[in-house]
Amino acid sequence: MLTRRTLAALAGATALALSLAAPAMAQDKIVIKFSHVVAPDTPKGKGAAKFEELAEAYTNGAVDVEVYPNSQLYKDKEELEALQLGAVQMLAPSLAKFGPLGVQDFEVFDLPFIFPSYDALRKVTQGEVGKALLAKLEDKGIAGLAYWDNGFKIMSANSPLHVPDDFLGLKMRIQSSKVLEAEMNALGAVPQVMAFSEVYQALQTGVVDGTENPPSNMYTQKMHEVQKHATLSGHGYLGYAVIVNKQFWDGLPEDVRAGLDKAMAEATDYANSIAKEENDKALAAMQAAGTTEFHELTDEERATWVAALEPVHEEMAGRIGAETIAAVKAAVAE
């Protein structure tokens, strides 16, 4: 549910958005508000800043990109509706966000242990399967531009998480995703859907016991200060789709859109090239801080995780689409 204040803001923005089809006519500059929910010093935050720099350069100043990090404008549940209404023009939501929007195919990215490496992931995000998934957003008034990595996730809590039985009864924060709910249920945990901006306080106060995140998100939100244990499980992937309001995008002059396409292509290469590096740095920084004990799964322990989570693939086939899951697995195996 959107708050009264947010609804008022959206109503005002909607009035302004009536002229979206001809954005260049209304102002000296075309303004692109780029909203996201993470910190500026994360891979996504740095990618957004790089796009801002390149977009303004490649359009010769015709475009003014305004980046709003850390949920300054909208929280997780609000931002997609804001984009559809035209209150913002660009987002980079996590791929799980499209499930509640009615495009459950994207939840394939949440399936545990479906991507064994970044190279395997690229076969999907840079291939025909990835393009086909982005095309499914058009009916929702959204144009998909690119996939940006964050990275592979680790589990954290205030107790050790070595085998699935260690999760029994733990309240684990997840973003809104039926796949992630099924994942936590398979481990015996109690999934708690919560906005990203609220997680630190929830961990600090014990509202939830733990969560899952790539190291860069965990570190920049200081979650390691309030989590005693973490396991380097790499069980799941967190990535984003950079999206724009389709009516706004289609209404741009061709030369401006060409400049923005070039900026997005280069910003995507940049964001994805630094993602693993940023996560490695974040993990090292958290290990140096000494507030969290990090555990590397043994081969035997990993086998128990895989066995516990494999049924999630079959359970979610009816929701995601068996064909989508098969297409992703086929691409990964190429």
Secondary structure as GFF3:
##gff-version 3
##sequence-region A 1 334
A	DSSP	alpha_helix	4	17	.	.	.	ID=ss1
A	DSSP	alpha_helix	23	26	.	.	.	ID=ss2
A	DSSP	beta_strand	30	35	.	.	.	ID=ss3
A	DSSP	alpha_helix	43	58	.	.	.	ID=ss4
A	DSSP	beta_strand	63	68	.	.	.	ID=ss5
A	DSSP	alpha_helix	76	85	.	.	.	ID=ss6
A	DSSP	beta_strand	90	91	.	.	.	ID=ss7
A	DSSP	three_ten_helix	95	98	.	.	.	ID=ss8
A	DSSP	three_ten_helix	104	110	.	.	.	ID=ss9
A	DSSP	alpha_helix	118	125	.	.	.	ID=ss10
A	DSSP	alpha_helix	128	135	.	.	.	ID=ss11
A	DSSP	three_ten_helix	138	140	.	.	.	ID=ss12
A	DSSP	beta_strand	142	152	.	.	.	ID=ss13
A	DSSP	beta_strand	154	157	.	.	.	ID=ss14
A	DSSP	three_ten_helix	164	167	.	.	.	ID=ss15
A	DSSP	beta_strand	171	174	.	.	.	ID=ss16
A	DSSP	alpha_helix	178	187	.	.	.	ID=ss17
A	DSSP	beta_strand	190	193	.	.	.	ID=ss18
A	DSSP	three_ten_helix	196	198	.	.	.	ID=ss19
A	DSSP	alpha_helix	199	205	.	.	.	ID=ss20
A	DSSP	beta_strand	210	213	.	.	.	ID=ss21
A	DSSP	alpha_helix	215	220	.	.	.	ID=ss22
A	DSSP	three_ten_helix	223	226	.	.	.	ID=ss23
A	DSSP	beta_strand	229	231	.	.	.	ID=ss24
A	DSSP	beta_strand	237	245	.	.	.	ID=ss25
A	DSSP	alpha_helix	246	250	.	.	.	ID=ss26
A	DSSP	alpha_helix	254	289	.	.	.	ID=ss27
A	DSSP	beta_strand	293	295	.	.	.	ID=ss28
A	DSSP	alpha_helix	299	309	.	.	.	ID=ss29
A	DSSP	alpha_helix	311	315	.	.	.	ID=ss30
A	DSSP	alpha_helix	317	320	.	.	.	ID=ss31
A	DSSP	alpha_helix	322	333	.	.	.	ID=ss32
###
